[in-house]
Amino acid sequence: MVKFEDAALDRTFAALADPTRRALLQRLSAGPDLSVSELAEPFPMSLPAVMKHLDVLADAGLITRAKTGRTVTCRLSAAPMEDAMAWLQHYQQFWTQALDQLAAYVEESACPPAPVSRSSDTSKRRPKKSSARGRTRSKP
């Protein structure tokens, strides 16, 4: 099994759990470096609220920040996501194998093999059905 540092993986998944933080990462993936004000522009929240989201992303290692003068730019850092993907890949393989086994079992039990027919020597003839309904003529 692949081993990971639990705290780093926990921080990555916690950071990715919030839709605003995922949207910030999406914006960073579209462009090289974006300033904090450019990142905050489409969100209906205050700049300090966006800064808190960026702090969570930075603590998880998902973004890096650089300051030039008074402008802080952010850049996407993919390494923690690669670790998370590797962790998920392990469980994807497990569930794929388990679901394949379940599908094979269901297909096997849903279509039981046809019963073996007996040879004509041992089969018995069925008796004739009774005569048709209604009155029958008796022969004189």
C-alpha positions as a LaTeX table, in Angstrom:
\begin{tabular}{lrrr}
\hline
Residue & $x$ (\AA) & $y$ (\AA) & $z$ (\AA) \\
\hline
Met1 & 0.00 & 0.00 & 0.00 \\
Val2 & 1.14 & 3.52 & $-0.72$ \\
Lys3 & 2.07 & 5.40 & 2.44 \\
Phe4 & 1.43 & 9.08 & 2.87 \\
Glu5 & 1.98 & 11.60 & 5.58 \\
Asp6 & $-1.48$ & 11.70 & 7.12 \\
Ala7 & $-1.40$ & 15.36 & 8.22 \\
Ala8 & $-0.46$ & 16.63 & 4.76 \\
Leu9 & $-3.12$ & 14.50 & 3.10 \\
Asp10 & $-5.70$ & 15.67 & 5.64 \\
Arg11 & $-4.83$ & 19.31 & 4.93 \\
Thr12 & $-5.12$ & 18.72 & 1.19 \\
Phe13 & $-8.56$ & 17.13 & 1.40 \\
Ala14 & $-9.76$ & 19.71 & 3.92 \\
Ala15 & $-8.65$ & 22.51 & 1.60 \\
Leu16 & $-10.35$ & 20.88 & $-1.39$ \\
Ala17 & $-13.58$ & 20.33 & 0.54 \\
Asp18 & $-14.70$ & 23.94 & 0.20 \\
Pro19 & $-16.27$ & 25.04 & $-3.12$ \\
Thr20 & $-14.80$ & 28.55 & $-2.88$ \\
Arg21 & $-11.28$ & 27.16 & $-2.53$ \\
Arg22 & $-11.85$ & 24.78 & $-5.44$ \\
Ala23 & $-13.01$ & 27.77 & $-7.52$ \\
Leu24 & $-9.88$ & 29.70 & $-6.54$ \\
Leu25 & $-7.72$ & 26.76 & $-7.65$ \\
Gln26 & $-9.68$ & 26.59 & $-10.90$ \\
Arg27 & $-8.93$ & 30.25 & $-11.58$ \\
Leu28 & $-5.25$ & 29.71 & $-10.81$ \\
Ser29 & $-5.09$ & 26.77 & $-13.20$ \\
Ala30 & $-6.36$ & 28.98 & $-16.03$ \\
Gly31 & $-3.64$ & 31.63 & $-15.73$ \\
Pro32 & 0.00 & 31.73 & $-14.62$ \\
Asp33 & 0.19 & 34.12 & $-11.66$ \\
Leu34 & $-2.80$ & 36.07 & $-10.42$ \\
Ser35 & $-2.83$ & 38.78 & $-7.81$ \\
Val36 & $-5.01$ & 38.36 & $-4.75$ \\
Ser37 & $-7.32$ & 41.14 & $-5.94$ \\
Glu38 & $-7.68$ & 39.46 & $-9.37$ \\
Leu39 & $-8.51$ & 36.17 & $-7.64$ \\
Ala40 & $-11.06$ & 37.82 & $-5.35$ \\
Glu41 & $-12.79$ & 39.77 & $-8.13$ \\
Pro42 & $-15.62$ & 37.34 & $-9.08$ \\
Phe43 & $-16.46$ & 36.26 & $-5.52$ \\
Pro44 & $-19.26$ & 37.95 & $-3.57$ \\
Met45 & $-17.18$ & 38.21 & $-0.39$ \\
Ser46 & $-14.75$ & 40.59 & 1.20 \\
Leu47 & $-11.04$ & 40.59 & 0.43 \\
Pro48 & $-10.19$ & 39.41 & 4.00 \\
Ala49 & $-12.52$ & 36.42 & 3.52 \\
Val50 & $-10.73$ & 35.49 & 0.28 \\
Met51 & $-7.40$ & 35.91 & 2.09 \\
Lys52 & $-8.53$ & 33.34 & 4.70 \\
His53 & $-9.34$ & 30.86 & 1.93 \\
Leu54 & $-5.92$ & 31.52 & 0.38 \\
Asp55 & $-4.31$ & 30.91 & 3.79 \\
Val56 & $-5.93$ & 27.45 & 3.95 \\
Leu57 & $-4.75$ & 26.67 & 0.42 \\
Ala58 & $-1.23$ & 27.86 & 1.24 \\
Asp59 & $-1.13$ & 25.82 & 4.49 \\
Ala60 & $-2.06$ & 22.74 & 2.46 \\
Gly61 & 0.72 & 23.55 & $-0.01$ \\
Leu62 & $-1.72$ & 23.91 & $-2.90$ \\
Ile63 & $-0.61$ & 27.47 & $-3.72$ \\
Thr64 & 2.53 & 29.53 & $-3.31$ \\
Arg65 & 2.59 & 33.27 & $-2.82$ \\
Ala66 & 5.11 & 35.84 & $-3.95$ \\
Lys67 & 5.18 & 39.49 & $-2.99$ \\
Thr68 & 6.45 & 42.15 & $-5.36$ \\
Gly69 & 6.10 & 45.58 & $-3.84$ \\
Arg70 & 2.56 & 45.79 & $-2.57$ \\
Thr71 & 1.20 & 43.12 & $-4.90$ \\
Val72 & 0.87 & 39.52 & $-3.72$ \\
Thr73 & 0.56 & 36.96 & $-6.51$ \\
Cys74 & $-0.50$ & 33.36 & $-6.16$ \\
Arg75 & 0.55 & 30.32 & $-8.14$ \\
Leu76 & $-0.88$ & 26.81 & $-8.22$ \\
Ser77 & 1.30 & 24.08 & $-6.71$ \\
Ala78 & 0.30 & 20.60 & $-7.86$ \\
Ala79 & 2.46 & 18.36 & $-5.62$ \\
Pro80 & $-0.11$ & 17.90 & $-2.81$ \\
Met81 & $-2.82$ & 17.13 & $-5.37$ \\
Glu82 & $-0.59$ & 14.48 & $-6.93$ \\
Asp83 & $-0.25$ & 12.82 & $-3.51$ \\
Ala84 & $-4.03$ & 12.94 & $-3.07$ \\
Met85 & $-4.54$ & 11.46 & $-6.54$ \\
Ala86 & $-2.13$ & 8.62 & $-5.77$ \\
Trp87 & $-4.05$ & 7.91 & $-2.56$ \\
Leu88 & $-7.36$ & 7.92 & $-4.45$ \\
Gln89 & $-5.88$ & 5.73 & $-7.21$ \\
His90 & $-5.13$ & 3.01 & $-4.66$ \\
Tyr91 & $-8.78$ & 2.91 & $-3.58$ \\
Gln92 & $-10.03$ & 3.19 & $-7.14$ \\
Gln93 & $-8.16$ & $-0.02$ & $-7.96$ \\
Phe94 & $-9.66$ & $-1.70$ & $-4.87$ \\
Trp95 & $-13.23$ & $-0.70$ & $-5.74$ \\
Thr96 & $-12.81$ & $-1.53$ & $-9.42$ \\
Gln97 & $-11.65$ & $-5.03$ & $-8.52$ \\
Ala98 & $-14.46$ & $-5.48$ & $-5.98$ \\
Leu99 & $-17.11$ & $-4.28$ & $-8.44$ \\
Asp100 & $-15.74$ & $-6.53$ & $-11.19$ \\
Gln101 & $-16.02$ & $-9.52$ & $-8.85$ \\
Leu102 & $-19.57$ & $-8.53$ & $-7.93$ \\
Ala103 & $-20.53$ & $-8.20$ & $-11.61$ \\
Ala104 & $-19.09$ & $-11.64$ & $-12.37$ \\
Tyr105 & $-21.04$ & $-13.15$ & $-9.46$ \\
Val106 & $-24.30$ & $-11.51$ & $-10.51$ \\
Glu107 & $-23.89$ & $-12.63$ & $-14.12$ \\
Glu108 & $-23.09$ & $-16.16$ & $-12.99$ \\
Ser109 & $-26.08$ & $-16.47$ & $-10.64$ \\
Ala110 & $-28.53$ & $-14.64$ & $-12.93$ \\
Cys111 & $-28.08$ & $-17.14$ & $-15.76$ \\
Pro112 & $-27.88$ & $-20.61$ & $-14.25$ \\
Pro113 & $-26.79$ & $-23.33$ & $-16.64$ \\
Ala114 & $-29.55$ & $-25.18$ & $-18.49$ \\
Pro115 & $-30.52$ & $-28.49$ & $-16.86$ \\
Val116 & $-29.07$ & $-31.57$ & $-18.47$ \\
Ser117 & $-31.69$ & $-33.32$ & $-20.59$ \\
Arg118 & $-32.20$ & $-37.01$ & $-20.07$ \\
Ser119 & $-31.87$ & $-39.41$ & $-22.93$ \\
Ser120 & $-35.03$ & $-40.58$ & $-24.71$ \\
Asp121 & $-34.56$ & $-44.11$ & $-23.30$ \\
Thr122 & $-35.29$ & $-43.06$ & $-19.78$ \\
Ser123 & $-37.89$ & $-40.41$ & $-20.47$ \\
Lys124 & $-41.49$ & $-41.35$ & $-20.00$ \\
Arg125 & $-44.30$ & $-40.42$ & $-22.24$ \\
Arg126 & $-46.83$ & $-38.11$ & $-20.82$ \\
Pro127 & $-50.34$ & $-39.46$ & $-20.57$ \\
Lys128 & $-52.87$ & $-38.08$ & $-23.01$ \\
Lys129 & $-55.02$ & $-35.29$ & $-21.78$ \\
Ser130 & $-58.66$ & $-35.95$ & $-21.13$ \\
Ser131 & $-61.08$ & $-35.63$ & $-24.00$ \\
Ala132 & $-62.57$ & $-32.35$ & $-25.04$ \\
Arg133 & $-65.23$ & $-30.79$ & $-22.91$ \\
Gly134 & $-68.84$ & $-31.32$ & $-23.49$ \\
Arg135 & $-70.93$ & $-34.35$ & $-24.26$ \\
Thr136 & $-69.27$ & $-37.23$ & $-25.89$ \\
Arg137 & $-71.08$ & $-39.70$ & $-28.07$ \\
Ser138 & $-71.13$ & $-43.17$ & $-26.93$ \\
Lys139 & $-70.61$ & $-45.79$ & $-29.54$ \\
Pro140 & $-73.44$ & $-48.38$ & $-29.99$ \\
\hline
\end{tabular}
